[in-house]
Amino acid sequence: CLKDKGATFYGAWWCPHCNDQKKLFGSSAKLLPYFECYIYPDTSHPIQACVEKKVPGYPTWELADGTRLPNENTAGVTLETLAAKTSCELPQ
């Protein structure tokens, strides 16, 4: 649903908060609209697309309307916030 709603999750392979964000989705994490901003093993130079997008930090969610949801806590953006902002339903 997040992908269908035009949301993008910008992250970095070395970012613990990004990894925590992915864990919130469990086995569905592989379906996330994830965009990796660093090429392994580099930790100092984001790829040009992330520089051009001016991604402020990781994790950052960008919605279809350009609104950004930065890291809310140590696990990223809550599932409740993502659901509310995208009209995606949380699984029961």
Gaussian input, Z-matrix of N, CA and C with variables (Angstrom, degrees):
# hf/3-21g

backbone

0 1
 N
 C     1     B1
 C     2     B2     1     A1
 N     3     B3     2     A2     1     D1
 C     4     B4     3     A3     2     D2
 C     5     B5     4     A4     3     D3
 N     6     B6     5     A5     4     D4
 C     7     B7     6     A6     5     D5
 C     8     B8     7     A7     6     D6
 N     9     B9     8     A8     7     D7
 C    10    B10     9     A9     8     D8
 C    11    B11    10    A10     9     D9
 N    12    B12    11    A11    10    D10
 C    13    B13    12    A12    11    D11
 C    14    B14    13    A13    12    D12
 N    15    B15    14    A14    13    D13
 C    16    B16    15    A15    14    D14
 C    17    B17    16    A16    15    D15
 N    18    B18    17    A17    16    D16
 C    19    B19    18    A18    17    D17
 C    20    B20    19    A19    18    D18
 N    21    B21    20    A20    19    D19
 C    22    B22    21    A21    20    D20
 C    23    B23    22    A22    21    D21
 N    24    B24    23    A23    22    D22
 C    25    B25    24    A24    23    D23
 C    26    B26    25    A25    24    D24
 N    27    B27    26    A26    25    D25
 C    28    B28    27    A27    26    D26
 C    29    B29    28    A28    27    D27
 N    30    B30    29    A29    28    D28
 C    31    B31    30    A30    29    D29
 C    32    B32    31    A31    30    D30
 N    33    B33    32    A32    31    D31
 C    34    B34    33    A33    32    D32
 C    35    B35    34    A34    33    D33
 N    36    B36    35    A35    34    D34
 C    37    B37    36    A36    35    D35
 C    38    B38    37    A37    36    D36
 N    39    B39    38    A38    37    D37
 C    40    B40    39    A39    38    D38
 C    41    B41    40    A40    39    D39
 N    42    B42    41    A41    40    D40
 C    43    B43    42    A42    41    D41
 C    44    B44    43    A43    42    D42
 N    45    B45    44    A44    43    D43
 C    46    B46    45    A45    44    D44
 C    47    B47    46    A46    45    D45
 N    48    B48    47    A47    46    D46
 C    49    B49    48    A48    47    D47
 C    50    B50    49    A49    48    D48
 N    51    B51    50    A50    49    D49
 C    52    B52    51    A51    50    D50
 C    53    B53    52    A52    51    D51
 N    54    B54    53    A53    52    D52
 C    55    B55    54    A54    53    D53
 C    56    B56    55    A55    54    D54
 N    57    B57    56    A56    55    D55
 C    58    B58    57    A57    56    D56
 C    59    B59    58    A58    57    D57
 N    60    B60    59    A59    58    D58
 C    61    B61    60    A60    59    D59
 C    62    B62    61    A61    60    D60
 N    63    B63    62    A62    61    D61
 C    64    B64    63    A63    62    D62
 C    65    B65    64    A64    63    D63
 N    66    B66    65    A65    64    D64
 C    67    B67    66    A66    65    D65
 C    68    B68    67    A67    66    D66
 N    69    B69    68    A68    67    D67
 C    70    B70    69    A69    68    D68
 C    71    B71    70    A70    69    D69
 N    72    B72    71    A71    70    D70
 C    73    B73    72    A72    71    D71
 C    74    B74    73    A73    72    D72
 N    75    B75    74    A74    73    D73
 C    76    B76    75    A75    74    D74
 C    77    B77    76    A76    75    D75
 N    78    B78    77    A77    76    D76
 C    79    B79    78    A78    77    D77
 C    80    B80    79    A79    78    D78
 N    81    B81    80    A80    79    D79
 C    82    B82    81    A81    80    D80
 C    83    B83    82    A82    81    D81
 N    84    B84    83    A83    82    D82
 C    85    B85    84    A84    83    D83
 C    86    B86    85    A85    84    D84
 N    87    B87    86    A86    85    D85
 C    88    B88    87    A87    86    D86
 C    89    B89    88    A88    87    D87
 N    90    B90    89    A89    88    D88
 C    91    B91    90    A90    89    D89
 C    92    B92    91    A91    90    D90
 N    93    B93    92    A92    91    D91
 C    94    B94    93    A93    92    D92
 C    95    B95    94    A94    93    D93
 N    96    B96    95    A95    94    D94
 C    97    B97    96    A96    95    D95
 C    98    B98    97    A97    96    D96
 N    99    B99    98    A98    97    D97
 C   100   B100    99    A99    98    D98
 C   101   B101   100   A100    99    D99
 N   102   B102   101   A101   100   D100
 C   103   B103   102   A102   101   D101
 C   104   B104   103   A103   102   D102
 N   105   B105   104   A104   103   D103
 C   106   B106   105   A105   104   D104
 C   107   B107   106   A106   105   D105
 N   108   B108   107   A107   106   D106
 C   109   B109   108   A108   107   D107
 C   110   B110   109   A109   108   D108
 N   111   B111   110   A110   109   D109
 C   112   B112   111   A111   110   D110
 C   113   B113   112   A112   111   D111
 N   114   B114   113   A113   112   D112
 C   115   B115   114   A114   113   D113
 C   116   B116   115   A115   114   D114
 N   117   B117   116   A116   115   D115
 C   118   B118   117   A117   116   D116
 C   119   B119   118   A118   117   D117
 N   120   B120   119   A119   118   D118
 C   121   B121   120   A120   119   D119
 C   122   B122   121   A121   120   D120
 N   123   B123   122   A122   121   D121
 C   124   B124   123   A123   122   D122
 C   125   B125   124   A124   123   D123
 N   126   B126   125   A125   124   D124
 C   127   B127   126   A126   125   D125
 C   128   B128   127   A127   126   D126
 N   129   B129   128   A128   127   D127
 C   130   B130   129   A129   128   D128
 C   131   B131   130   A130   129   D129
 N   132   B132   131   A131   130   D130
 C   133   B133   132   A132   131   D131
 C   134   B134   133   A133   132   D132
 N   135   B135   134   A134   133   D133
 C   136   B136   135   A135   134   D134
 C   137   B137   136   A136   135   D135
 N   138   B138   137   A137   136   D136
 C   139   B139   138   A138   137   D137
 C   140   B140   139   A139   138   D138
 N   141   B141   140   A140   139   D139
 C   142   B142   141   A141   140   D140
 C   143   B143   142   A142   141   D141
 N   144   B144   143   A143   142   D142
 C   145   B145   144   A144   143   D143
 C   146   B146   145   A145   144   D144
 N   147   B147   146   A146   145   D145
 C   148   B148   147   A147   146   D146
 C   149   B149   148   A148   147   D147
 N   150   B150   149   A149   148   D148
 C   151   B151   150   A150   149   D149
 C   152   B152   151   A151   150   D150
 N   153   B153   152   A152   151   D151
 C   154   B154   153   A153   152   D152
 C   155   B155   154   A154   153   D153
 N   156   B156   155   A155   154   D154
 C   157   B157   156   A156   155   D155
 C   158   B158   157   A157   156   D156
 N   159   B159   158   A158   157   D157
 C   160   B160   159   A159   158   D158
 C   161   B161   160   A160   159   D159
 N   162   B162   161   A161   160   D160
 C   163   B163   162   A162   161   D161
 C   164   B164   163   A163   162   D162
 N   165   B165   164   A164   163   D163
 C   166   B166   165   A165   164   D164
 C   167   B167   166   A166   165   D165
 N   168   B168   167   A167   166   D166
 C   169   B169   168   A168   167   D167
 C   170   B170   169   A169   168   D168
 N   171   B171   170   A170   169   D169
 C   172   B172   171   A171   170   D170
 C   173   B173   172   A172   171   D171
 N   174   B174   173   A173   172   D172
 C   175   B175   174   A174   173   D173
 C   176   B176   175   A175   174   D174
 N   177   B177   176   A176   175   D175
 C   178   B178   177   A177   176   D176
 C   179   B179   178   A178   177   D177
 N   180   B180   179   A179   178   D178
 C   181   B181   180   A180   179   D179
 C   182   B182   181   A181   180   D180
 N   183   B183   182   A182   181   D181
 C   184   B184   183   A183   182   D182
 C   185   B185   184   A184   183   D183
 N   186   B186   185   A185   184   D184
 C   187   B187   186   A186   185   D185
 C   188   B188   187   A187   186   D186
 N   189   B189   188   A188   187   D187
 C   190   B190   189   A189   188   D188
 C   191   B191   190   A190   189   D189
 N   192   B192   191   A191   190   D190
 C   193   B193   192   A192   191   D191
 C   194   B194   193   A193   192   D192
 N   195   B195   194   A194   193   D193
 C   196   B196   195   A195   194   D194
 C   197   B197   196   A196   195   D195
 N   198   B198   197   A197   196   D196
 C   199   B199   198   A198   197   D197
 C   200   B200   199   A199   198   D198
 N   201   B201   200   A200   199   D199
 C   202   B202   201   A201   200   D200
 C   203   B203   202   A202   201   D201
 N   204   B204   203   A203   202   D202
 C   205   B205   204   A204   203   D203
 C   206   B206   205   A205   204   D204
 N   207   B207   206   A206   205   D205
 C   208   B208   207   A207   206   D206
 C   209   B209   208   A208   207   D207
 N   210   B210   209   A209   208   D208
 C   211   B211   210   A210   209   D209
 C   212   B212   211   A211   210   D210
 N   213   B213   212   A212   211   D211
 C   214   B214   213   A213   212   D212
 C   215   B215   214   A214   213   D213
 N   216   B216   215   A215   214   D214
 C   217   B217   216   A216   215   D215
 C   218   B218   217   A217   216   D216
 N   219   B219   218   A218   217   D217
 C   220   B220   219   A219   218   D218
 C   221   B221   220   A220   219   D219
 N   222   B222   221   A221   220   D220
 C   223   B223   222   A222   221   D221
 C   224   B224   223   A223   222   D222
 N   225   B225   224   A224   223   D223
 C   226   B226   225   A225   224   D224
 C   227   B227   226   A226   225   D225
 N   228   B228   227   A227   226   D226
 C   229   B229   228   A228   227   D227
 C   230   B230   229   A229   228   D228
 N   231   B231   230   A230   229   D229
 C   232   B232   231   A231   230   D230
 C   233   B233   232   A232   231   D231
 N   234   B234   233   A233   232   D232
 C   235   B235   234   A234   233   D233
 C   236   B236   235   A235   234   D234
 N   237   B237   236   A236   235   D235
 C   238   B238   237   A237   236   D236
 C   239   B239   238   A238   237   D237
 N   240   B240   239   A239   238   D238
 C   241   B241   240   A240   239   D239
 C   242   B242   241   A241   240   D240
 N   243   B243   242   A242   241   D241
 C   244   B244   243   A243   242   D242
 C   245   B245   244   A244   243   D243
 N   246   B246   245   A245   244   D244
 C   247   B247   246   A246   245   D245
 C   248   B248   247   A247   246   D246
 N   249   B249   248   A248   247   D247
 C   250   B250   249   A249   248   D248
 C   251   B251   250   A250   249   D249
 N   252   B252   251   A251   250   D250
 C   253   B253   252   A252   251   D251
 C   254   B254   253   A253   252   D252
 N   255   B255   254   A254   253   D253
 C   256   B256   255   A255   254   D254
 C   257   B257   256   A256   255   D255
 N   258   B258   257   A257   256   D256
 C   259   B259   258   A258   257   D257
 C   260   B260   259   A259   258   D258
 N   261   B261   260   A260   259   D259
 C   262   B262   261   A261   260   D260
 C   263   B263   262   A262   261   D261
 N   264   B264   263   A263   262   D262
 C   265   B265   264   A264   263   D263
 C   266   B266   265   A265   264   D264
 N   267   B267   266   A266   265   D265
 C   268   B268   267   A267   266   D266
 C   269   B269   268   A268   267   D267
 N   270   B270   269   A269   268   D268
 C   271   B271   270   A270   269   D269
 C   272   B272   271   A271   270   D270
 N   273   B273   272   A272   271   D271
 C   274   B274   273   A273   272   D272
 C   275   B275   274   A274   273   D273

   B1=1.4518
   B2=1.5324
   B3=1.3485
   B4=1.4731
   B5=1.5284
   B6=1.3134
   B7=1.4657
   B8=1.5238
   B9=1.3273
   B10=1.4633
   B11=1.5269
   B12=1.3206
   B13=1.4660
   B14=1.5225
   B15=1.3380
   B16=1.4587
   B17=1.5100
   B18=1.3287
   B19=1.4641
   B20=1.5253
   B21=1.3304
   B22=1.4601
   B23=1.5176
   B24=1.3025
   B25=1.4545
   B26=1.5252
   B27=1.3518
   B28=1.4626
   B29=1.5168
   B30=1.3207
   B31=1.4516
   B32=1.5101
   B33=1.3271
   B34=1.4562
   B35=1.5156
   B36=1.3015
   B37=1.4586
   B38=1.5106
   B39=1.3272
   B40=1.4636
   B41=1.5305
   B42=1.3045
   B43=1.4672
   B44=1.5370
   B45=1.3466
   B46=1.4666
   B47=1.5319
   B48=1.3259
   B49=1.4656
   B50=1.5271
   B51=1.3312
   B52=1.4698
   B53=1.5253
   B54=1.3069
   B55=1.4656
   B56=1.5218
   B57=1.3439
   B58=1.4607
   B59=1.5236
   B60=1.3480
   B61=1.4634
   B62=1.5246
   B63=1.3196
   B64=1.4630
   B65=1.5233
   B66=1.3311
   B67=1.4650
   B68=1.5228
   B69=1.3391
   B70=1.4668
   B71=1.5254
   B72=1.3269
   B73=1.4637
   B74=1.5243
   B75=1.3223
   B76=1.4566
   B77=1.5158
   B78=1.3219
   B79=1.4632
   B80=1.5324
   B81=1.3246
   B82=1.4678
   B83=1.5296
   B84=1.3258
   B85=1.4689
   B86=1.5208
   B87=1.3275
   B88=1.4761
   B89=1.5258
   B90=1.3255
   B91=1.4634
   B92=1.5278
   B93=1.3289
   B94=1.4654
   B95=1.5256
   B96=1.3331
   B97=1.4662
   B98=1.5325
   B99=1.3336
   B100=1.4711
   B101=1.5163
   B102=1.3427
   B103=1.4575
   B104=1.5200
   B105=1.3124
   B106=1.4664
   B107=1.5274
   B108=1.3379
   B109=1.4668
   B110=1.5289
   B111=1.3144
   B112=1.4611
   B113=1.5161
   B114=1.3275
   B115=1.4560
   B116=1.5245
   B117=1.3239
   B118=1.4596
   B119=1.5096
   B120=1.3099
   B121=1.4560
   B122=1.5285
   B123=1.3212
   B124=1.4675
   B125=1.5301
   B126=1.3223
   B127=1.4599
   B128=1.5262
   B129=1.3181
   B130=1.4644
   B131=1.5225
   B132=1.3206
   B133=1.4653
   B134=1.5233
   B135=1.3437
   B136=1.4715
   B137=1.5250
   B138=1.3353
   B139=1.4569
   B140=1.5331
   B141=1.3048
   B142=1.4606
   B143=1.5316
   B144=1.3229
   B145=1.4685
   B146=1.5231
   B147=1.3211
   B148=1.4692
   B149=1.5290
   B150=1.3221
   B151=1.4707
   B152=1.5253
   B153=1.3360
   B154=1.4675
   B155=1.5243
   B156=1.3240
   B157=1.4662
   B158=1.5279
   B159=1.3428
   B160=1.4725
   B161=1.5291
   B162=1.3347
   B163=1.4604
   B164=1.5293
   B165=1.3496
   B166=1.4648
   B167=1.5231
   B168=1.3029
   B169=1.4631
   B170=1.5095
   B171=1.3163
   B172=1.4542
   B173=1.5182
   B174=1.2900
   B175=1.4533
   B176=1.5242
   B177=1.3114
   B178=1.4620
   B179=1.5217
   B180=1.3105
   B181=1.4626
   B182=1.5138
   B183=1.3223
   B184=1.4571
   B185=1.5263
   B186=1.3228
   B187=1.4620
   B188=1.5216
   B189=1.3130
   B190=1.4647
   B191=1.5212
   B192=1.3357
   B193=1.4692
   B194=1.5232
   B195=1.3482
   B196=1.4607
   B197=1.5208
   B198=1.3292
   B199=1.4543
   B200=1.5231
   B201=1.3144
   B202=1.4606
   B203=1.5163
   B204=1.3062
   B205=1.4594
   B206=1.5239
   B207=1.3302
   B208=1.4637
   B209=1.5235
   B210=1.3044
   B211=1.4521
   B212=1.5266
   B213=1.3304
   B214=1.4679
   B215=1.5211
   B216=1.3126
   B217=1.4604
   B218=1.5200
   B219=1.3009
   B220=1.4607
   B221=1.5237
   B222=1.3191
   B223=1.4694
   B224=1.5160
   B225=1.3172
   B226=1.4585
   B227=1.5112
   B228=1.3164
   B229=1.4633
   B230=1.5310
   B231=1.3182
   B232=1.4649
   B233=1.5283
   B234=1.3161
   B235=1.4590
   B236=1.5204
   B237=1.3170
   B238=1.4642
   B239=1.5281
   B240=1.3233
   B241=1.4672
   B242=1.5226
   B243=1.3237
   B244=1.4664
   B245=1.5221
   B246=1.3200
   B247=1.4644
   B248=1.5227
   B249=1.3303
   B250=1.4591
   B251=1.5247
   B252=1.3208
   B253=1.4669
   B254=1.5228
   B255=1.3340
   B256=1.4667
   B257=1.5246
   B258=1.3089
   B259=1.4705
   B260=1.5273
   B261=1.3111
   B262=1.4626
   B263=1.5295
   B264=1.3186
   B265=1.4643
   B266=1.5170
   B267=1.3313
   B268=1.4542
   B269=1.5228
   B270=1.3301
   B271=1.4632
   B272=1.5305
   B273=1.3015
   B274=1.4746
   B275=1.4981
   A1=111.15
   A2=116.77
   A3=119.33
   A4=110.84
   A5=116.38
   A6=120.58
   A7=110.49
   A8=116.32
   A9=121.10
   A10=111.76
   A11=117.22
   A12=122.43
   A13=112.69
   A14=117.00
   A15=121.02
   A16=115.17
   A17=117.68
   A18=120.98
   A19=110.17
   A20=116.25
   A21=122.34
   A22=108.74
   A23=116.37
   A24=124.59
   A25=107.48
   A26=116.82
   A27=122.03
   A28=108.45
   A29=115.33
   A30=119.01
   A31=112.24
   A32=114.07
   A33=121.79
   A34=108.90
   A35=116.91
   A36=121.68
   A37=112.29
   A38=117.65
   A39=122.78
   A40=113.01
   A41=117.94
   A42=123.09
   A43=111.55
   A44=118.48
   A45=119.53
   A46=112.78
   A47=117.91
   A48=120.02
   A49=110.81
   A50=116.91
   A51=120.39
   A52=110.06
   A53=116.06
   A54=119.71
   A55=110.63
   A56=116.87
   A57=120.38
   A58=110.74
   A59=116.06
   A60=120.54
   A61=110.04
   A62=116.81
   A63=121.35
   A64=111.33
   A65=116.72
   A66=120.99
   A67=112.08
   A68=117.44
   A69=120.03
   A70=111.66
   A71=116.86
   A72=122.07
   A73=113.07
   A74=116.55
   A75=120.45
   A76=112.37
   A77=115.77
   A78=120.35
   A79=112.78
   A80=117.55
   A81=120.89
   A82=112.65
   A83=117.58
   A84=120.87
   A85=112.09
   A86=116.34
   A87=119.47
   A88=111.97
   A89=117.58
   A90=122.00
   A91=113.11
   A92=116.66
   A93=120.10
   A94=111.81
   A95=116.46
   A96=120.48
   A97=108.94
   A98=115.08
   A99=123.00
   A100=111.22
   A101=114.97
   A102=121.09
   A103=108.09
   A104=116.99
   A105=123.16
   A106=109.62
   A107=115.85
   A108=120.97
   A109=114.63
   A110=117.73
   A111=121.18
   A112=109.93
   A113=115.45
   A114=121.02
   A115=107.68
   A116=115.77
   A117=121.42
   A118=110.08
   A119=121.15
   A120=130.06
   A121=113.73
   A122=118.02
   A123=121.77
   A124=111.11
   A125=116.40
   A126=121.63
   A127=112.06
   A128=116.98
   A129=119.20
   A130=115.09
   A131=118.60
   A132=120.84
   A133=110.91
   A134=117.01
   A135=118.27
   A136=110.41
   A137=115.69
   A138=118.69
   A139=109.40
   A140=115.68
   A141=122.06
   A142=113.19
   A143=117.69
   A144=120.31
   A145=111.12
   A146=118.04
   A147=121.36
   A148=111.26
   A149=116.10
   A150=120.16
   A151=109.27
   A152=116.76
   A153=121.32
   A154=111.91
   A155=117.55
   A156=122.19
   A157=111.90
   A158=115.76
   A159=122.03
   A160=111.09
   A161=114.82
   A162=120.58
   A163=106.92
   A164=117.50
   A165=120.65
   A166=115.25
   A167=118.15
   A168=121.96
   A169=108.46
   A170=114.95
   A171=119.60
   A172=110.29
   A173=118.32
   A174=127.40
   A175=111.85
   A176=116.29
   A177=123.10
   A178=107.66
   A179=115.63
   A180=121.73
   A181=107.49
   A182=117.14
   A183=121.89
   A184=107.52
   A185=115.15
   A186=121.24
   A187=110.12
   A188=117.13
   A189=122.49
   A190=112.54
   A191=117.34
   A192=120.43
   A193=113.36
   A194=117.08
   A195=121.23
   A196=113.89
   A197=117.60
   A198=121.23
   A199=108.98
   A200=116.21
   A201=120.43
   A202=110.86
   A203=114.62
   A204=121.96
   A205=106.78
   A206=116.98
   A207=118.98
   A208=110.84
   A209=115.59
   A210=123.65
   A211=110.81
   A212=118.00
   A213=122.54
   A214=112.49
   A215=116.07
   A216=120.80
   A217=108.21
   A218=117.83
   A219=119.96
   A220=113.83
   A221=117.31
   A222=120.23
   A223=111.83
   A224=118.42
   A225=121.22
   A226=111.80
   A227=116.10
   A228=122.91
   A229=107.09
   A230=116.61
   A231=118.87
   A232=111.18
   A233=115.06
   A234=120.10
   A235=110.55
   A236=116.31
   A237=120.53
   A238=111.28
   A239=117.33
   A240=120.78
   A241=110.47
   A242=116.99
   A243=120.09
   A244=111.05
   A245=116.75
   A246=120.52
   A247=110.61
   A248=116.50
   A249=120.64
   A250=112.06
   A251=117.01
   A252=121.17
   A253=113.47
   A254=117.46
   A255=120.25
   A256=113.42
   A257=117.36
   A258=123.00
   A259=112.23
   A260=116.54
   A261=120.52
   A262=108.09
   A263=115.87
   A264=119.87
   A265=110.02
   A266=115.15
   A267=119.95
   A268=109.23
   A269=117.10
   A270=118.94
   A271=109.66
   A272=115.72
   A273=120.18
   A274=110.90
   D1=-41.09
   D2=-179.09
   D3=-60.16
   D4=-43.59
   D5=178.10
   D6=-63.61
   D7=-44.64
   D8=179.79
   D9=-61.51
   D10=-29.66
   D11=180.00
   D12=-85.87
   D13=-0.48
   D14=175.94
   D15=84.72
   D16=17.38
   D17=178.02
   D18=-82.43
   D19=146.38
   D20=176.34
   D21=-130.73
   D22=135.14
   D23=178.96
   D24=-105.11
   D25=110.36
   D26=177.58
   D27=-93.68
   D28=131.11
   D29=-179.15
   D30=-151.24
   D31=-177.21
   D32=179.91
   D33=-136.48
   D34=140.31
   D35=-176.20
   D36=-59.09
   D37=-28.64
   D38=-176.57
   D39=-90.96
   D40=-0.35
   D41=-172.62
   D42=-87.41
   D43=113.82
   D44=-179.54
   D45=-64.14
   D46=-34.26
   D47=178.78
   D48=-67.52
   D49=-33.98
   D50=176.78
   D51=-66.11
   D52=-42.19
   D53=178.78
   D54=-65.25
   D55=-38.12
   D56=175.83
   D57=-64.53
   D58=-39.31
   D59=178.38
   D60=-59.58
   D61=-45.99
   D62=179.38
   D63=-61.10
   D64=-39.02
   D65=-179.11
   D66=-61.93
   D67=-29.31
   D68=178.45
   D69=-60.38
   D70=-24.49
   D71=-177.39
   D72=-94.46
   D73=-3.29
   D74=178.30
   D75=55.79
   D76=-136.06
   D77=-177.10
   D78=-68.08
   D79=-13.52
   D80=178.11
   D81=-83.12
   D82=-3.20
   D83=-178.68
   D84=-56.22
   D85=-32.53
   D86=-179.17
   D87=-65.98
   D88=-15.55
   D89=-179.96
   D90=-93.38
   D91=-4.24
   D92=-177.31
   D93=-62.90
   D94=147.63
   D95=174.32
   D96=-79.87
   D97=69.40
   D98=-172.18
   D99=-92.93
   D100=136.30
   D101=176.12
   D102=-122.55
   D103=116.05
   D104=-179.09
   D105=-81.67
   D106=124.87
   D107=-176.10
   D108=-94.87
   D109=-4.39
   D110=-179.91
   D111=-133.28
   D112=143.25
   D113=176.64
   D114=-96.43
   D115=122.77
   D116=179.93
   D117=-58.54
   D118=135.77
   D119=7.38
   D120=-98.64
   D121=13.54
   D122=-176.40
   D123=-67.86
   D124=133.52
   D125=175.79
   D126=-121.19
   D127=2.92
   D128=-173.78
   D129=-114.62
   D130=-13.96
   D131=-176.14
   D132=-130.91
   D133=104.02
   D134=177.11
   D135=-66.40
   D136=155.57
   D137=178.31
   D138=-68.92
   D139=157.13
   D140=-172.63
   D141=-56.71
   D142=-38.27
   D143=-179.05
   D144=-59.60
   D145=-38.11
   D146=179.16
   D147=-73.95
   D148=-33.54
   D149=175.52
   D150=-64.78
   D151=-47.30
   D152=-179.82
   D153=-63.23
   D154=-34.90
   D155=178.24
   D156=-76.74
   D157=-11.57
   D158=-178.49
   D159=55.71
   D160=47.58
   D161=177.46
   D162=-64.02
   D163=119.75
   D164=-171.60
   D165=-76.78
   D166=-22.78
   D167=-177.57
   D168=178.85
   D169=179.79
   D170=-174.13
   D171=-128.43
   D172=137.83
   D173=-6.01
   D174=-77.34
   D175=150.29
   D176=171.04
   D177=-130.39
   D178=131.01
   D179=173.13
   D180=-101.70
   D181=134.18
   D182=173.81
   D183=-116.95
   D184=128.35
   D185=-179.33
   D186=-90.34
   D187=167.75
   D188=-176.66
   D189=-56.74
   D190=-32.13
   D191=-179.25
   D192=-85.12
   D193=4.83
   D194=179.02
   D195=92.15
   D196=-8.93
   D197=176.80
   D198=-62.27
   D199=139.66
   D200=178.18
   D201=-113.14
   D202=140.96
   D203=176.70
   D204=-116.08
   D205=101.08
   D206=179.43
   D207=-76.91
   D208=172.00
   D209=177.57
   D210=-49.89
   D211=121.76
   D212=179.62
   D213=-91.76
   D214=-30.50
   D215=-176.61
   D216=-156.71
   D217=-170.19
   D218=-176.24
   D219=-68.68
   D220=-10.02
   D221=178.26
   D222=-109.75
   D223=16.70
   D224=179.80
   D225=90.55
   D226=-142.04
   D227=179.23
   D228=-93.69
   D229=135.63
   D230=-177.74
   D231=-66.61
   D232=153.47
   D233=176.92
   D234=-62.64
   D235=-34.23
   D236=178.75
   D237=-64.30
   D238=-41.52
   D239=177.94
   D240=-65.36
   D241=-45.61
   D242=178.80
   D243=-60.21
   D244=-42.48
   D245=179.35
   D246=-62.91
   D247=-44.53
   D248=-178.38
   D249=-65.56
   D250=-38.87
   D251=-176.15
   D252=-79.58
   D253=-21.39
   D254=-176.44
   D255=-113.26
   D256=-6.97
   D257=-174.50
   D258=65.27
   D259=22.73
   D260=173.81
   D261=-86.01
   D262=142.34
   D263=-179.62
   D264=-86.17
   D265=139.66
   D266=173.38
   D267=-75.23
   D268=142.81
   D269=176.96
   D270=-67.20
   D271=150.09
   D272=179.83
   D273=-89.75

